[in-house]
Amino acid sequence: MHTFMWVNVIRNNNLKLQFFAYESGNAIAAIAGGGGFGAFAGHANTLMKNAAAELGSGLHPFAALLGAFHEMVVFYPDLCTVLGITLIALAGPMLRARVVSAVPTRRADAVSILFDAVLTLFAATLLAYTIAFDAGMVTRSAAAFVVGSAFLKQAANRAVFLKLGALFLAVGGVFLAGHGVEGLVDAGPQPHWLALLTTGTGVYVTVSSLLTYEGGIMAGRAEADRDASERPGDRLWHARTGGVSQVLTNVLDTPILLANSLARGTLLLAIPQKMREQKPFATSMWARLPWRAVTCCVAAISGAWAFALANAAWAAGDVAIGSMDWEA
């Protein structure tokens, strides 16, 4: 009975759980990308010391703050990304609740949707920033996951957001695999076996994210069949006639379905056939969950605590995605 209750809680709140679990993991991953908790604290301390020195020289407090912000943006992209993710994950939902509660009830849904759109745009900007300012691969991965989870959080409103979220999760998987490859090629502090696991995790995250995309295809068909009334944004987001939906359907659906079919016959053979064929979300979960768990343990043993905690939080997000296929 106790287990059944928790299953229901996870399944009924899966989109919120995905968002918070993934965002927590993403923030910690960005810290890992900057060298871990010690390096993060060191960078923050350097910024504060520089700002204090400028204040001591008589500089106006606002100018000193602006200088510290500029220094962080240009020289410490990993630190800046952590702050951006924290704003999205923590300040975003609280500000959203305050804004929605301040408007008339009849406009609450529209304001909520608009706020989520702004938050998603901010997340996409953060991803572009990590690429433009040459942040580490694991930080880019975290930023891509942020965009993905921002879209997934809106998937209850539009099935196309499930597709877009899955695509950005797949991009994050590619960056994560790239981080592992860097560890294999470069003679860095990361043990080779941890680099191998990170590469494998990235590959399976990409594969499983494309399975989540397939779930979006199925959800889109169901939405198109039942959604007869017109809604704001249909021109872009309607599951059948929306412009974005049509582009994804015409360009990506077929190659992704083919890639998923190939993956089911090769990389995912350890997962029961019935699950592979009928439950893309559960398959997505089991494709990456073992990799997350092992990588978490190996990272902890290696002393890479930030990366270990990031994988633990990501694993919780994977469980939330898998719950979308759990039986009622």
Buried (B, 14 or more C-beta within 10 A) or exposed (E): EEEEEEBEEBBEEBBEBBBBBBBBBBBBBBBBBBBBBEBBEBBBEBBEEBBEEBBEEEBEEEEBBEBBBEBBEEEBBBBBBBBBBBBBBBEBBEEBEEBBEEEEEEEBEEBBBBBBEEBBEBBBEBBEBBBEBEBBBBBBBBBBBBBBBBBBBBBEBBBBBBBBBBBBBBBBBBBBBBBBBBBEEEEEEBBEEBBBBBBBBBBBBBBBBBBBBBBBBEBBEEBBEEBEEEEEBBEBBBBBEBEBBBEBBEEBBEEBBEBBEEBBEEBBEEBBEEBBEEBBBBBBBBBBBBBBBBBBBBBBEBEBBBBBBBBBBBBBBBBBBBBBBBEE
